[in-house]
Each structure stands twice: as C-alpha cells, then as structure tokens.
C-alpha cells in the first residue's frame, strides 16, 4: 500500500530526458535543478512501462536514482525521469493486519483495496533518547530457551544469529504464532518483514500463518530473491513504518521480525559498489553501521504512549562467523543476541540455540515477581552454570575418557545431555508457558545435590525444588 503522495518538497514537478549512465540498479540523471535526497521518482521507459525510484544522491546538477524494479530494458536516450517533489511514504491502517504485501508495500493477497488512515514517511522519525521508556515488561514466546534463558522484553532489540541451512525460518514462524504479552489484555500484533527469501520460504510462511490463524494479527512484507535487489533496502522500512503506526498511534504491543538482515546488507553492498564508493570491511560500505542503526533504533517504548515496538532481526552469519561485519555491527547496536549452533543442529537439537554465547542484556528488568516468577533469575543463573560445567566436562571426556571423572562430574555430564534434550529441544507446535519452563528447569536441577545449587537462595529451593527427587538428589 505504498502511495505516491506525501510531503511536498520546495519545487515543482520536473521531467528530464537526460539519463546519461546506468550503474546496476542505479541511473545518473544530469542537468537537474533543486532535487532533494529521498525524493520519489517516476521513470517511463521507451515502451511506456513505468517504474518508480528514489533519489539516492543529489548534487548541484546531477542526481543518482535507485530504480525499484531494476534497470533492464532501460534506454538512456529515450527514457524520461520525472521528479515528483514528494518523499516515499506508506499509507497505513489497522486493516493491514491479516494482509500480505510485497517488498514495495503493494498488496499481493487479492484482498480488498485498503483505505489508509494515515500516510507516513517510510524513513520514520528518530525517537528522542530522553523520551524513551526503559523496556521492562515480559513477552512470552512460548520457547523455553528464549523465555527462560534469554528473556525478551517489550521495546527490546534482540537479534537471532543463525547460519546457512539452520532452521531460523521455522523459529521465526513459531515466534510469530506463539508470542504474546503476559498479563494485561492489550492488543498484540506481529509485523514480519522478509528480504531476499525464496518463493518456497515465502510460501512456507504464508501457509503456516494462515493454517494456524497467526495471520489475523500479523502484517507480512515479502521481498523475494527474484525481486530487484534494490527493493530490499526499503522492505524493512515499510515494515517498521507499519509497526510505528500500530504501536504509537493505535496502542498495540508490536513484535517486528526481520529476516534476513544479511540479505539487506548484501543489497547495501551492491548499491555501494554501483556508486563506486570506497569499500569498508569485506566490501561493505563504511556507513553500514549508521544504516543498520537507522533501522534498529526505531524499536522501543515512548513515555506517555501505551504501545511498543520490539524487534527481532534474524541474520545468517556467512561461514558461521560471528565476527563477520553484519553480526558484529548488529551486536553493537542491539541489546544482546540469540546464537544458533551448527553442532547442536547436527545433534538433532531443535531449535539449536546455544545458551552460552547467547545473551539478553535487558532480561533482568523484565523478569522476577510480578513479571514472570520470583525464582526466575536464580534458576536461570544456576542452569547456565551447570550446563557450562557439563559442556566443559564433555570436552574433557573427549581427551581423557569418562572413566577419569568423579561421580559428581558424571552428574554434570548427564545434566548437560538432559538439558539439551528436554529443555532446549522443543516441538515446533509446542507452546510452553513461562511457568512450565521454570518448572522444567527445577526438574532438571533436581538431578544435582542441593549443595551444588549455590546460586539459588535456600528459601527458593525449599519452595520450588521437587520433593520427589531422583536417586542422585
């Protein structure tokens, strides 16, 4: 539902036949006057076909335009370019929930034409830091490893670091189906933006959301791998514009899932190369940090507003390299990360989330009595410590053998195995409440002697530790 109307820039519409160069998804128009950055452009090809574009760079008498739809069949001598004097904007409405759009905001689900309630600039508006509300309220995803160990709170930016071939798409679909705000009956919505996904993946998401009823409270923006690369740059901005309207105008608690941000960054690199810019790390533009921040920082809470935007960007790490520029820069901007492990995936653990490098920096403010449960923080710390010890012993066994371990060491080794098989592993249709997640944690901890539960206060042990303990307890 992208519209061609918006803020009028201070000049009249002007049409030019002075396209002098085509550079990948970009064209250079010379002899222009008073052209503004971000201005919407209409391009008419010799055969009468029309495409849209946006000014990427403006100089004294020259404009560089990114073309949505690609530059194939574009004849520099017979192509006209009209600068509309308007920025690119999106018509938004509550009726966008339950609908599917392409990467440019056009409806692709054969539904009725949407009448926008408001028209917003897709680049959004910066949130004044002094107006931000600190994220505290818990969001229940129904997935134990996230809710229990890396808790998501309203207004947080918590990315998922995955790898090629790992099931991040399935996790995204499960979170979209199951996520909810706990406690108050507040309106909750999910905005899903996909960049560079295959037709098969898009069909998977659409079918899954429709069959489970999740589509009724979700708005989908899908940019396919076969779509022009340049459209991937605007897809996440369209999704966040929709989310901003629902959250800050209509009071929704909005969860935004963006997948895959690595495809987005590849599009940035391609445009940067076409502009012949000096490359940064691994060929990515030097301004990629700023560009990613302009997306991620649109999430949050605003004082005096009931709604919120919580962001979960998903990105695939090339060669599973967490130091790659995309996850590296993302980690500097966001508040933690959920990291997928290929080793766990090969062991059959699904979702294969490695809790040791994973982190939710805002977790402590969103858990505890009145939010989740009073034992949450202590149980999480004890689980982490016990699993870390079991993992270290597993590595030791690979060198010296299990016979050299003490009885207590064998307990921790067994704990690590059960933790992975019973706590991390979860059926894709299974939704666990936070109470079930914490109770399951106590069941696992009951494997260990009480003297080993050093991170949990004795009062909580007396209240929550199962009385019917195993032989080792």
KAMOSUL-V31560 format. One record per residue. N is the residue number from 1. BURIAL is b if it has 24 or more other ideal C-beta (glycine too) atoms within 12 Angstrom, else e. Layout:
BEGIN
n=<N & N>
burial=<BURIAL & BURIAL>
END
This chain:
BEGIN
n=<1 & 2 & 3 & 4 & 5 & 6 & 7 & 8 & 9 & 10 & 11 & 12 & 13 & 14 & 15 & 16 & 17 & 18 & 19 & 20 & 21 & 22 & 23 & 24 & 25 & 26 & 27 & 28 & 29 & 30 & 31 & 32 & 33 & 34 & 35 & 36 & 37 & 38 & 39 & 40 & 41 & 42 & 43 & 44 & 45 & 46 & 47 & 48 & 49 & 50 & 51 & 52 & 53 & 54 & 55 & 56 & 57 & 58 & 59 & 60 & 61 & 62 & 63 & 64 & 65 & 66 & 67 & 68 & 69 & 70 & 71 & 72 & 73 & 74 & 75 & 76 & 77 & 78 & 79 & 80 & 81 & 82 & 83 & 84 & 85 & 86 & 87 & 88 & 89 & 90 & 91 & 92 & 93 & 94 & 95 & 96 & 97 & 98 & 99 & 100 & 101 & 102 & 103 & 104 & 105 & 106 & 107 & 108 & 109 & 110 & 111 & 112 & 113 & 114 & 115 & 116 & 117 & 118 & 119 & 120 & 121 & 122 & 123 & 124 & 125 & 126 & 127 & 128 & 129 & 130 & 131 & 132 & 133 & 134 & 135 & 136 & 137 & 138 & 139 & 140 & 141 & 142 & 143 & 144 & 145 & 146 & 147 & 148 & 149 & 150 & 151 & 152 & 153 & 154 & 155 & 156 & 157 & 158 & 159 & 160 & 161 & 162 & 163 & 164 & 165 & 166 & 167 & 168 & 169 & 170 & 171 & 172 & 173 & 174 & 175 & 176 & 177 & 178 & 179 & 180 & 181 & 182 & 183 & 184 & 185 & 186 & 187 & 188 & 189 & 190 & 191 & 192 & 193 & 194 & 195 & 196 & 197 & 198 & 199 & 200 & 201 & 202 & 203 & 204 & 205 & 206 & 207 & 208 & 209 & 210 & 211 & 212 & 213 & 214 & 215 & 216 & 217 & 218 & 219 & 220 & 221 & 222 & 223 & 224 & 225 & 226 & 227 & 228 & 229 & 230 & 231 & 232 & 233 & 234 & 235 & 236 & 237 & 238 & 239 & 240 & 241 & 242 & 243 & 244 & 245 & 246 & 247 & 248 & 249 & 250 & 251 & 252 & 253 & 254 & 255 & 256 & 257 & 258 & 259 & 260 & 261 & 262 & 263 & 264 & 265 & 266 & 267 & 268 & 269 & 270 & 271 & 272 & 273 & 274 & 275 & 276 & 277 & 278 & 279 & 280 & 281 & 282 & 283 & 284 & 285 & 286 & 287 & 288 & 289 & 290 & 291 & 292 & 293 & 294 & 295 & 296 & 297 & 298 & 299 & 300 & 301 & 302 & 303 & 304 & 305 & 306 & 307 & 308 & 309 & 310 & 311 & 312 & 313 & 314 & 315 & 316 & 317 & 318 & 319 & 320 & 321 & 322 & 323 & 324 & 325 & 326 & 327 & 328 & 329 & 330 & 331 & 332 & 333 & 334 & 335 & 336 & 337 & 338 & 339 & 340 & 341 & 342 & 343 & 344 & 345 & 346 & 347 & 348 & 349 & 350 & 351 & 352 & 353 & 354 & 355 & 356 & 357 & 358 & 359 & 360 & 361 & 362 & 363 & 364 & 365 & 366 & 367 & 368 & 369 & 370 & 371 & 372 & 373 & 374 & 375 & 376 & 377 & 378 & 379 & 380 & 381 & 382 & 383 & 384 & 385 & 386 & 387 & 388 & 389 & 390 & 391 & 392 & 393 & 394 & 395 & 396 & 397 & 398 & 399 & 400 & 401 & 402 & 403 & 404 & 405 & 406 & 407 & 408 & 409 & 410 & 411 & 412 & 413 & 414 & 415 & 416 & 417 & 418 & 419 & 420 & 421 & 422 & 423 & 424 & 425 & 426 & 427 & 428 & 429 & 430 & 431 & 432 & 433 & 434 & 435 & 436 & 437 & 438 & 439 & 440 & 441 & 442 & 443 & 444 & 445 & 446 & 447 & 448 & 449 & 450 & 451 & 452 & 453 & 454 & 455 & 456 & 457 & 458 & 459 & 460 & 461 & 462 & 463 & 464 & 465 & 466 & 467 & 468 & 469 & 470 & 471 & 472 & 473>
burial=<b & b & b & b & e & b & e & e & b & e & e & e & e & b & e & b & e & b & b & e & e & b & b & b & b & b & b & b & b & e & e & b & e & e & b & b & e & b & b & b & b & b & b & b & b & e & e & e & e & e & b & b & b & b & b & b & b & b & e & e & e & e & b & b & b & b & b & b & b & b & b & e & e & b & e & b & e & e & b & b & b & b & b & b & b & b & b & b & b & b & b & b & b & b & b & b & b & b & b & b & b & b & b & b & b & b & b & e & b & e & e & e & e & b & e & b & e & b & b & b & b & b & b & b & e & e & b & e & e & e & e & e & b & e & b & b & b & b & b & b & b & b & b & b & b & b & b & b & b & b & b & b & b & b & b & b & b & b & b & b & b & b & b & e & e & b & b & b & b & b & b & b & b & b & b & b & b & b & b & b & b & b & e & e & e & e & e & b & b & b & b & b & b & b & b & b & b & e & e & e & b & b & e & b & b & b & e & b & b & e & e & e & e & b & b & e & b & b & b & b & b & b & b & b & e & e & b & b & b & b & b & b & b & b & b & b & b & b & b & b & b & b & b & b & b & b & b & b & e & b & e & b & b & b & b & b & b & b & b & b & b & b & b & b & b & b & b & b & b & b & b & b & e & b & b & e & e & e & e & e & e & e & e & b & b & e & e & b & b & e & b & b & e & b & b & b & b & b & b & b & b & b & e & e & b & e & b & b & b & b & b & b & b & b & b & b & b & b & e & b & e & b & e & b & b & b & b & b & b & b & b & e & b & b & b & b & b & b & b & b & b & b & e & b & b & e & e & e & b & b & b & b & b & b & b & b & b & b & b & b & b & b & b & b & b & b & b & b & e & e & b & b & b & e & b & b & b & b & b & b & b & b & b & b & b & b & b & b & b & b & b & e & b & b & e & e & e & e & e & e & e & e & e & e & e & e & e & e & b & b & b & b & b & b & b & b & b & b & b & b & e & b & b & b & b & b & e & e & e & e & b & b & e & b & e & b & b & b & b & b & b & b & b & b & b & b & b & b & e & e & e & b & b & e & e & b & e & e & e & b & b & e & e & b & b & e & e & e & e & e & e & e & e>
END
